[in-house]
Each structure stands twice: as C-alpha cells, then as structure tokens.
Amino acid sequence: MTVTRWGIFSAGKISHDFVSALASLPAEEHAVIAVAARSLESAKTFADAHKIPKAYGSYEELAQDPEVQVIYVGAINPQHVTLIKLAINNGKGVLCEKPMCVNVRETQEVVELARAKKVFLMEGIWSRAFPAYHRLRELLDSQEIGDVVQVIINFGTILTHKDRCRLKELGGGAMLDIGVYCVQLCSFIFNGLRPEKIVAAGHLNSDGIDDSSSSTVIYPNGKTATLIVNGTVRMDSVGSIVGTKGTITVPSRFWCPTELITPNGVEKFDLPPSDKTFNYANSVGLSYEAQEVRRCLTSGLLESPLINLDETLVIAEMMESIRKQVGVVYPQDL
C-alpha cells in the first residue's frame, strides 16, 4: 500500500497542528510533500519548521503538483470554496477544515463539483474520527439509553480577540467557528436526520456577526435538541444525550473527547502519543481524521461514511438557519 501524499493549503495555526498530528502516524503511510501559502516566505518558513520538501507561494502551483494526492485546506472560512474548487479541478482529494463553506449555496457547489468530477471530498469535522465518537455510535445504535428524545449541548469560549472570529469579511461568528461542533454532534446523535423546525435567537457584535445564539431544534417523533453557543464567555462545553433508559454525557471538549460518561460508568480513550507542540487542545487527535482519509482513498471511497456529503449539507443548512435567525448575513449570501 503506497504512502498517502499530502499537500497543505495555508500555513496558519490549524495547519501547523494538522501536520504535527500527521507526524504521529507511520511515515510509510502519510507524507506531507508540499505546502502553499499566500506568500512564498510564509510557505518556506512553514516548510522548514515541518521538514516539508516543497513550498509554494501560490495555491495554484501546489494544486498542479502531480505528486500531491490529497490536500488539507486550513485557510480562513471565506477562502474554502475557491480552494476546494481549485483542488478538485486539479484532481486532488480534499479534506477541508470545518465549516466546509460559509453558506449552503457554496457548500452545494463544492459537493456537486466533487461528485461530478468523482474526486474525494470530506469536511474536516475531526470529532467524527475520535474513538469516543465510534463508541458513542455503538452505544446509541445498541439502544444503551433507549430512544433518544432530548439533546443538550453548550459550547462557550472567548473569541472576541480573534479577528477571524469577530470580523464579517473573514467569515467570523461563533456559529461558524464553534457552533458547527454543536450542530454536528446534534446531527450525529440523530444520525443525519433533517430537523422539522429550528427556532433561534442571539446577539450580534458591532460587525454584524454572532457573538452568541440559543437554538431549539425540533425533530420528528418527539425529539428535541437545545444548542447554546457563546463566543464571549467560557462554558463547560458538554453534550448531554437523554434517552428513555438513561443518559450519556460527552464531557468538556465534547468536540475532541477522551472519555464518555455512560450509565455503566466512565469510559476513557487515550490520545496518541506525540512529542510535538500544538496550538489547540487535543490536536494530536487530528491524526484520526487523517487516518480516515487514507482509509477512504485506499478503499476507493469518494466520501467518508463518518461524515458523508449529504450530512455536510444538512449541517450547513442548520447553521445557516440559526445564524440568519440571529441576524447574520455574509457578503456570500447576497
């Protein structure tokens, strides 16, 4: 089985963490062979830090590199749609950091393009590849807590000091940055089911993007979810799944969990060992989604069963409904 040859779009913090996480995997399975950034200097600095053989000062050059097999997109949200299309049109598989795109229309465009071109595309919701999520799926499918009727998820952290989170032109907003994790867990629990209704409200910052939102998501058959997202305060950031026979809790950092609290006790899941330095908590767990990408590519799959493109569209629809009810309108919506 040949090595999976990665290219990296953007030389920012999350790209650093992704490449550092790849270093925890066998070198005969994963190799980062190129990085591109908006400036050659940035790309070279990143390449030197991670011992990447090729650095490009334009994304087009990397997309045209015949040795690159799959591209990780770690750029800011408004750039996703253009970079995904660039990669797909050059025949490269894509793992794009969440959210896939700024709105539903852009998400539909890249999904349709990937399917038309028969190129692999996956939204980088790394949560789905974590062992705790695999175990959670087993517990839900086996009716460990009976029929799930109520889900309560909160995520609060301070984003107000980050331009990419507070400025509309950079695709800011708590929903796109952290709310996506609440929405995806909700969708995961209800197995990609499309909601019947969403009722949401919240607060905007001075730039017209969401600082916070509270949403009630109504599903068929008496199922309800409550999602609380706040980019101005820290919260316990926990997911509670309430069924007719009991409750499962995904504790703090539910988006990258290392344990589950079940009716039968606590189940723990250790992260892979690494000697690298990371910008974000549990980022070595990005290796899990990289392994899933390799599994899909070597199996000839164009979508990951962990988060297929139909569900990516459902998640995009839910996020758009919530943030538009709060009052957020991006230039891409017009």
C-alpha positions as a printed Julia matrix, in Angstrom:
334×3 Matrix{Float64}:
   0.0    0.0     0.0
   1.5    3.32   -1.09
   2.04   6.34    1.11
  -0.7    8.99    1.2
   0.9   12.16   -0.17
  -0.47  15.35    1.41
  -0.36  18.96    0.3
  -1.28  21.73    2.72
  -3.22  24.87    1.77
  -2.35  27.71    4.21
   0.42  27.94    6.78
  -1.6   29.01    9.82
  -2.07  27.57   13.29
  -4.51  24.8    12.42
  -2.33  23.66    9.51
   0.59  23.51   11.95
  -1.43  21.29   14.27
  -2.61  19.04   11.42
   0.91  18.48   10.11
   2.2   17.92   13.66
  -0.55  15.35   14.2
   0.41  13.58   10.96
   3.9   13.17   12.42
   2.43  10.79   15.0
   1.44   8.37   12.22
   3.73   5.9    10.4
   5.94   7.6     7.8
   5.22   4.78    5.36
   1.51   5.72    5.47
   1.49   9.54    5.46
   3.88  12.11    3.98
   3.45  15.88    3.69
   5.26  16.74    0.49
   4.18  20.34   -0.17
   2.73  23.44    1.45
   1.32  26.59   -0.16
   0.54  29.97    1.34
  -0.35  33.44    0.05
   3.35  34.34    0.27
   6.34  32.18   -0.58
   8.1   33.4     2.54
   5.32  32.06    4.8
   5.27  28.76    2.94
   9.05  28.37    3.23
   9.01  29.15    6.95
   6.31  26.55    7.48
   8.11  24.01    5.29
  11.36  24.49    7.18
   9.63  24.07   10.54
   7.98  20.81    9.46
  10.67  19.47    7.11
   8.37  19.62    4.1
  10.3   19.3     0.82
   8.31  21.75   -1.32
   6.98  25.26   -0.61
   4.8   27.24   -2.99
   3.88  30.93   -2.99
   0.55  30.25   -4.69
  -2.18  27.69   -4.17
  -2.38  27.08   -7.93
   1.19  25.76   -8.03
   0.52  23.21   -5.31
  -2.78  22.13   -6.88
  -0.9   21.41  -10.12
   1.85  19.37   -8.43
   1.46  15.84   -9.85
   2.94  14.24   -6.74
   0.25  15.6    -4.39
  -2.63  13.18   -3.85
  -4.85  14.93   -1.29
  -4.96  18.5     0.04
  -5.76  19.7     3.53
  -7.45  23.12    3.44
  -6.62  25.09    6.59
  -7.36  28.6     5.28
  -9.94  31.02    6.71
 -13.61  30.31    6.0
 -14.24  32.64    3.02
 -11.37  31.04    1.09
 -12.68  27.5     1.41
 -14.97  27.45   -1.62
 -12.29  28.74   -4.01
  -9.56  26.47   -2.68
 -11.76  23.37   -2.67
 -12.73  24.0    -6.3
  -9.1   24.6    -7.23
  -8.05  21.29   -5.71
 -10.94  19.29   -7.15
 -10.49  20.74  -10.64
  -6.89  19.54  -10.49
  -7.96  16.05   -9.47
  -6.83  16.29   -5.84
  -8.79  14.81   -2.98
  -9.76  17.34   -0.31
 -10.03  17.38    3.46
 -11.36  20.86    4.26
 -11.31  22.27    7.76
 -14.77  22.93    9.18
 -17.05  24.57    8.22
 -16.93  23.32    4.64
 -18.04  26.74    3.36
 -19.62  29.98    4.58
 -23.15  29.14    3.45
 -25.37  26.44    1.94
 -25.02  27.69   -1.63
 -21.22  27.4    -1.57
 -21.43  24.02    0.14
 -23.78  22.73   -2.55
 -21.41  23.98   -5.23
 -18.38  22.09   -3.92
 -20.39  18.94   -3.19
 -21.82  18.91   -6.71
 -18.37  19.54   -8.21
 -16.72  16.75   -6.22
 -19.44  14.3    -7.22
 -19.35  15.35  -10.87
 -15.56  15.07  -11.02
 -15.55  11.87   -8.91
 -12.98  13.32   -6.51
 -12.81  12.64   -2.76
 -14.14  15.41   -0.52
 -14.57  15.41    3.25
 -15.46  18.13    5.74
 -12.8   18.2     8.47
 -15.07  17.69   11.45
 -12.36  15.79   13.27
 -14.73  14.84   16.08
 -16.25  12.09   13.96
 -13.0   10.14   13.77
 -12.32  10.14   17.54
 -12.57   6.73   19.25
 -15.06   8.21   21.74
 -17.41   9.03   18.86
 -17.07   5.5    17.46
 -18.02   4.15   20.88
 -20.87   6.65   21.2
 -22.29   5.41   17.9
 -22.16   1.83   19.19
 -23.97   2.82   22.38
 -26.67   4.74   20.54
 -27.21   2.02   17.93
 -27.48  -0.66   20.61
 -30.15   1.37   22.43
 -27.99   1.55   25.56
 -30.08   4.52   26.73
 -33.2    3.6    24.81
 -34.77   6.06   22.4
 -33.02   9.45   22.46
 -35.58  12.23   22.98
 -33.53  15.2    24.23
 -30.05  16.53   23.45
 -28.48  19.5    25.26
 -25.16  20.87   24.0
 -23.27  24.0    25.0
 -20.0   25.45   23.78
 -18.62  28.68   25.2
 -15.15  30.15   24.77
 -13.76  33.65   24.29
 -13.39  34.52   20.6
 -13.68  38.3    20.74
  -9.91  38.87   20.49
  -9.55  36.93   17.24
 -10.11  38.85   14.0
 -11.02  35.71   12.07
 -13.81  35.12   14.6
 -15.16  38.66   15.0
 -14.98  40.19   11.52
 -17.61  39.51    8.87
 -15.14  39.81    5.98
 -13.06  36.98    7.48
 -16.08  34.71    7.89
 -16.29  35.35   11.62
 -19.03  34.43   14.03
 -19.45  31.97   16.87
 -21.69  29.68   14.81
 -19.16  29.05   12.05
 -16.23  28.77   14.44
 -17.56  26.73   17.37
 -21.3   26.35   16.82
 -20.56  23.94   13.99
 -19.41  21.47   16.65
 -22.73  21.69   18.49
 -24.64  21.25   15.25
 -22.55  18.3    14.1
 -22.93  16.47   17.43
 -26.67  17.02   17.28
 -26.71  15.68   13.71
 -24.5   12.76   14.72
 -26.82  11.74   17.54
 -29.88  11.87   15.31
 -27.94  10.16   12.51
 -28.17  12.89    9.88
 -31.92  13.36   10.29
 -33.12  16.7     8.89
 -34.88  18.87   11.51
 -38.54  19.8    11.08
 -38.01  23.25   12.6
 -35.32  25.4    14.18
 -36.04  28.37   16.43
 -33.03  30.55   17.24
 -32.09  33.91   18.72
 -28.9   35.58   19.91
 -26.67  38.62   19.95
 -24.57  40.31   17.25
 -21.31  42.17   17.66
 -20.6   45.59   16.15
 -19.57  43.99   12.85
 -22.88  42.19   12.47
 -21.78  38.64   13.2
 -23.0   36.42   16.04
 -21.41  36.57   19.46
 -23.93  34.07   20.8
 -27.02  32.04   19.96
 -29.5   29.73   21.61
 -31.4   27.32   19.41
 -34.18  24.79   19.77
 -34.09  22.09   17.11
 -37.3   20.11   16.58
 -37.08  16.63   15.06
 -39.87  14.18   14.27
 -41.27  11.77   16.87
 -40.86  13.99   19.93
 -37.1   14.51   19.59
 -35.65  17.88   20.56
 -32.18  19.44   20.82
 -31.05  22.59   22.61
 -27.85  24.2    21.33
 -26.15  27.06   23.21
 -23.17  28.79   21.58
 -21.28  31.72   23.09
 -18.07  33.37   21.92
 -17.8   35.83   24.82
 -17.6   33.55   27.89
 -16.24  30.17   28.86
 -18.78  27.41   29.46
 -18.42  23.78   30.48
 -18.87  22.75   26.81
 -20.65  19.47   27.42
 -23.03  17.34   25.4
 -25.87  15.52   27.22
 -27.83  12.81   25.43
 -31.03  11.86   27.22
 -32.84   8.68   26.32
 -35.81   6.77   27.66
 -33.48   4.44   29.61
 -30.71   6.81   30.74
 -28.21   9.49   29.82
 -24.81   9.61   28.13
 -22.62  12.66   28.7
 -19.8   13.72   26.41
 -17.77  15.8    28.9
 -15.89  19.05   28.42
 -14.35  19.39   24.96
 -17.13  17.24   23.53
 -15.73  18.02   20.05
 -12.45  16.18   20.78
 -13.37  13.94   23.74
 -11.2   11.48   25.58
 -14.0    9.98   27.68
 -17.71   9.24   27.83
 -19.9    9.09   30.93
 -22.38   6.25   30.44
 -24.99   4.64   32.71
 -22.4    1.92   33.37
 -19.52   4.25   34.27
 -16.79   6.32   32.65
 -15.08   5.04   29.51
 -11.69   6.59   28.69
  -9.88   6.89   25.36
  -6.23   7.89   25.38
  -4.86  10.22   22.71
  -1.96   9.04   20.52
   1.47   9.85   21.96
   3.3   12.82   20.45
   6.31  14.99   21.27
   5.04  17.88   19.14
   3.77  21.26   20.35
   0.18  22.13   19.42
  -1.84  25.35   19.32
  -5.16  23.78   20.29
  -6.27  21.22   22.86
  -6.11  17.55   21.86
  -4.89  18.47   18.36
  -2.89  15.27   18.07
  -6.36  13.79   17.53
  -6.35  15.34   14.06
  -4.43  12.2    13.18
  -7.67  10.25   13.48
  -9.31  12.08   10.58
  -6.1   11.79    8.53
  -6.27   8.04    9.02
  -9.9    8.08    7.86
  -8.93  10.0     4.71
  -6.26   7.41    3.94
  -8.72   4.57    4.57
 -11.2    6.12    2.14
  -8.61   6.79   -0.55
  -7.12   3.31   -0.39
 -10.63   1.81   -0.47
 -11.7    3.88   -3.45
 -14.32   5.82   -1.49
 -15.23   9.35   -2.62
 -17.0   10.22    0.65
 -16.34   9.24    4.25
 -19.08   7.22    5.96
 -18.16   9.1     9.16
 -19.48  12.33    7.64
 -20.79  12.0     4.12
 -21.55  14.97    1.92
 -25.31  14.69    2.39
 -24.81  15.21    6.11
 -22.38  18.06    5.47
 -25.25  19.74    3.6
 -27.66  19.14    6.5
 -25.14  20.69    8.91
 -24.7   23.69    6.59
 -28.49  24.14    6.4
 -28.83  24.04   10.18
 -26.03  26.57   10.73
 -27.43  28.91    8.11
 -30.91  28.76    9.61
 -29.57  29.58   13.07
 -27.27  32.45   12.15
 -29.81  34.04    9.78
 -32.43  34.0    12.54
 -29.9   35.72   14.78
 -29.39  38.29   12.02
 -26.09  37.35   10.41
 -25.82  37.99    6.68
 -22.48  37.4     4.95
 -21.49  39.0     1.63
 -21.6   35.48    0.19
 -25.36  35.37    0.91
 -26.15  38.35   -1.32
